Amino acid sequence: METGFAQAELIAVLAAVTANEPRVMTIRAGKALPSGPFESSQTSLQAGLRDWIESQTGHPVGFLEQLYTFADGDRDPGAGAGMRRISISYLGLVREQAAPGAGQPEWHGWYEYFPWEDRRDGADAQAAALDQIAAGLSAWADSDPHLQSQRRQRIDFTFGLNGWNWNEDLVLQRYELMYEAALIPEAGGRPGFGQPMQGDHRRILATGIARLRTKIKYRPVAFEIMPASFTLLQLQRTVEALVGLNLHKSNFRRQIDQQELIEETGETTAETRGRPAMLFRYRPSVLEARQMAGTRLPISRS
């Protein structure tokens, strides 16, 4: 049977960090990412996407880049028999605000969908989820004696088990492995392991999280979601929220100082305990000068 292509759609992963928690814009009561048909009349895909996002969510977008183009018909039951829906996904960074758009959007935490990805101190949901996931994957590995060894190696490497270190960038690989093992509803598995989303939207969200976790290591894009002024602790907590890890405080601040990413505003805040904390702002000239050479935010684990 020949496979045709359905109309292309645009899907937006709009990320923000609020109260030290990474958040994503959703529609349909958190079950989907903002999405809609691509109109061929748009002269610029990215410019058209910005207009579309603002009309759907009522939210202006700053940083925006293409993530990936998905065309897997067998993973999208909404595409119809013999059809492949082309999904063009984008990652946008914003500062969370009320979303009065036409699509009735609302904000949800990343870790509602991927609780195992939050490895900061006190992340009890992550620890419990990992134990259950490991048990489910182990049963899946043992179900095929011919592939058992290979599957166990993939599980250990992807989830940082049995001597392997956790790699925060492997968000998509972890989700895909769980999909292959049919541990999640999107693959026909039972409910559990995070909130499901329609079609392939959680896969696309995983792609966006992985891209952002990788990108903040060589470009200071985290500043796109920071307020105009902030403390060093607020900046560290934002990066920790995005990567799902605790970072070494001294190393973080030393590398920030070495790269001259920020400058003092001359003001302080009394929001923290003890003496007032100095407020900083991002130096726009740093991004202009270092975009091509690459500037990374320090990811030094505690």
C-alpha positions in Angstrom: 0.0 0.0 0.0 1.3 3.4 -1.0 1.9 5.9 1.8 0.8 9.5 1.2 1.5 12.7 3.1 -1.2 14.5 5.0 -1.0 18.3 5.4 2.0 19.6 7.3 1.5 21.0 10.8 3.5 23.3 13.0 4.2 22.2 16.6 5.7 24.6 19.1 7.6 23.7 22.3 7.5 26.9 24.2 9.6 26.7 27.4 9.9 28.9 30.4 11.2 28.6 34.0 9.0 29.8 36.8 9.7 29.4 40.5 12.7 27.1 39.7 10.6 24.8 37.6 10.8 24.3 33.8 7.4 24.8 32.2 5.9 24.2 28.8 2.9 25.8 27.0 0.2 23.3 26.3 -3.4 23.1 25.0 -6.2 20.7 25.4 -5.9 20.5 29.2 -2.2 19.7 29.0 -2.6 16.8 26.5 -1.0 18.6 23.5 1.5 21.1 22.4 0.3 24.2 20.5 -0.1 23.0 16.9 -1.8 24.0 13.7 -1.6 23.6 9.9 1.2 25.1 7.9 -0.2 27.5 5.3 1.8 27.5 2.1 1.0 31.2 1.6 3.5 32.1 4.4 6.5 33.6 2.8 8.8 32.8 5.8 8.2 29.7 7.9 9.7 31.2 11.0 8.0 34.5 10.7 4.7 32.8 10.0 5.2 30.6 13.0 5.8 33.5 15.3 2.5 35.0 14.1 0.7 31.7 14.5 2.1 31.1 18.0 1.0 34.6 19.1 -2.5 34.1 17.7 -2.8 30.6 19.3 -1.3 31.4 22.7 -1.4 35.2 23.0 2.3 34.9 23.8 5.2 36.8 22.2 8.3 34.7 21.4 11.9 35.7 21.5 14.3 32.9 20.8 13.0 30.5 18.2 14.7 27.7 16.2 13.6 24.6 14.3 13.8 21.3 16.2 13.0 18.5 13.8 10.6 17.4 11.1 8.7 14.3 12.0 6.9 12.1 9.5 6.2 8.8 11.2 2.7 7.7 10.2 2.8 4.5 12.3 3.3 6.6 15.5 0.5 9.1 14.7 -2.9 7.4 14.8 -4.5 10.7 13.8 -2.8 10.7 10.4 -5.2 8.2 8.9 -4.5 4.8 7.2 -1.7 5.0 4.7 -0.9 8.6 5.5 2.1 10.3 7.1 1.6 13.5 8.9 4.5 15.9 8.6 5.1 17.7 11.8 7.5 20.6 11.8 8.5 21.3 15.3 10.1 24.5 16.8 11.6 25.4 20.2 10.9 28.8 21.6 12.1 30.4 24.9 9.8 32.8 26.7 9.0 34.2 30.1 5.8 32.8 31.5 2.8 35.0 31.5 -0.9 34.5 31.3 -1.9 32.9 28.0 -5.2 34.2 26.7 -4.9 32.8 23.2 -7.6 31.2 21.0 -6.3 27.7 21.8 -7.0 28.0 25.5 -3.4 27.4 26.4 -2.1 26.6 29.8 1.3 26.0 31.4 2.5 22.7 32.7 5.8 21.5 34.3 8.2 19.5 32.2 8.5 16.9 34.9 4.8 16.1 34.9 5.5 14.4 31.6 9.0 13.2 32.4 9.3 12.8 36.2 12.4 10.6 35.9 14.3 13.5 34.3 14.5 15.6 37.5 17.5 14.5 39.5 17.8 17.5 41.8 17.8 16.9 45.5 14.4 16.0 46.9 13.1 14.7 43.6 11.3 11.8 45.2 9.0 11.3 42.1 12.1 10.8 39.9 13.6 8.2 42.2 10.3 6.2 42.4 9.7 6.5 38.7 13.3 5.2 37.9 12.8 2.1 40.0 9.6 1.2 38.3 11.0 2.0 34.8 14.1 -0.2 35.5 11.8 -3.1 36.5 9.7 -2.7 33.4 12.7 -2.4 31.1 14.3 -5.4 32.7 11.2 -7.5 32.0 11.2 -6.3 28.4 14.9 -7.2 28.0 14.3 -10.7 29.4 11.4 -11.3 27.1 13.7 -11.9 24.1 16.7 -14.2 24.9 18.3 -13.3 21.6 18.3 -9.6 22.3 18.5 -9.7 26.1 22.2 -8.7 26.3 21.9 -5.9 23.8 18.8 -4.6 25.4 20.3 -4.6 28.9 23.4 -2.7 27.6 21.1 0.0 26.0 19.1 0.3 29.3 22.2 0.7 31.4 23.7 3.2 29.2 20.6 5.3 28.6 19.4 5.4 32.2 22.8 5.5 33.9 22.5 2.1 35.6 25.1 -0.5 36.7 28.2 1.7 36.5 27.1 4.1 33.8 26.8 7.8 34.5 23.5 9.6 34.0 23.6 11.7 30.9 21.1 14.5 31.1 21.1 15.0 27.3 19.6 11.6 26.6 16.0 12.7 27.2 14.8 11.5 23.8 16.7 8.2 23.9 15.1 7.4 27.3 11.6 8.2 26.0 12.2 6.2 22.8 13.5 3.2 24.8 10.3 3.3 27.0 8.2 3.5 23.8 9.9 0.5 22.3 9.3 -1.4 25.5 5.6 -0.4 25.4 5.8 1.1 28.9 3.8 4.2 28.1 0.3 4.8 26.8 1.4 6.3 23.6 2.9 2.9 22.6 -0.1 1.0 23.8 1.2 0.4 27.3 -0.5 1.0 30.6 -0.9 4.4 32.2 1.9 5.6 34.3 5.4 7.0 33.9 4.4 10.6 33.5 1.4 12.3 31.9 0.8 11.1 28.3 0.1 13.4 25.4 -1.7 13.0 22.2 0.0 11.5 19.1 3.7 12.1 19.2 3.6 15.3 21.2 5.5 13.9 24.2 8.2 12.6 21.8 8.5 16.2 20.4 8.6 17.6 23.9 11.4 15.2 24.8 13.3 16.4 21.7 12.8 20.0 22.8 14.1 19.3 26.3 17.1 17.5 25.0 17.9 20.3 22.5 17.7 22.9 25.2 19.8 20.9 27.7 22.5 20.5 25.0 22.3 24.1 23.8 22.8 25.8 27.1 26.2 24.2 27.3 27.6 26.2 24.4 25.3 29.2 24.0 23.9 31.3 26.8 20.3 30.9 25.7 19.1 30.5 29.3 19.2 34.3 29.5 16.2 34.4 27.2 14.0 33.2 30.0 15.6 35.3 32.8 14.1 38.5 34.1 15.8 41.8 33.3 17.7 41.6 36.6 18.5 38.6 38.7 20.8 37.2 41.4 23.5 34.6 40.8 21.5 32.2 42.8 18.4 32.7 40.6 20.5 32.1 37.5 22.0 28.9 38.9 18.5 27.7 40.0 17.2 28.3 36.5 20.0 26.3 34.9 19.5 23.5 37.4 15.8 23.4 36.6 16.5 23.0 32.9 19.1 20.3 33.2 17.4 18.5 36.2 20.7 18.5 38.2 22.3 20.2 41.1 25.3 22.2 40.1 28.4 23.0 42.0 27.9 26.6 43.3 31.6 27.7 43.4 32.4 26.3 40.0 29.2 27.8 38.5 30.0 31.3 39.7 33.7 31.0 38.8 32.9 30.1 35.2 30.2 32.8 35.0 32.8 35.3 36.1 35.5 34.0 33.7 33.2 34.3 30.7 32.0 37.8 31.6 28.4 37.0 30.7 26.8 39.4 33.1 27.4 42.7 34.8 26.2 44.3 38.1 23.2 46.6 38.0 24.4 48.5 41.1 21.2 47.4 42.9 20.6 44.7 45.5 17.6 42.6 46.6 16.6 41.6 50.1 14.7 38.5 49.0 17.4 36.1 50.2 18.4 35.4 53.8 21.4 37.2 55.3 22.9 40.2 53.5 21.3 41.7 50.4 22.2 39.9 47.2 23.7 41.8 44.2 21.5 42.0 41.2 23.0 41.3 37.7 21.9 41.7 34.1 22.9 40.0 31.0 25.4 41.8 28.7 23.9 41.8 25.2 27.3 42.5 23.7 28.5 39.1 25.0 26.0 37.2 22.9 26.7 39.3 19.8 30.4 38.8 20.1 30.4 35.1 21.1 27.5 33.5 19.2 29.8 32.2 16.5 32.6 31.2 18.9 30.2 29.6 21.4 29.7 30.5 25.0 28.5 27.9 27.5 26.9 28.0 30.9 28.8 25.8 33.3 27.3 22.4 34.1 29.5 21.3 37.0 27.6 18.8 39.1 27.7 18.9 42.9 
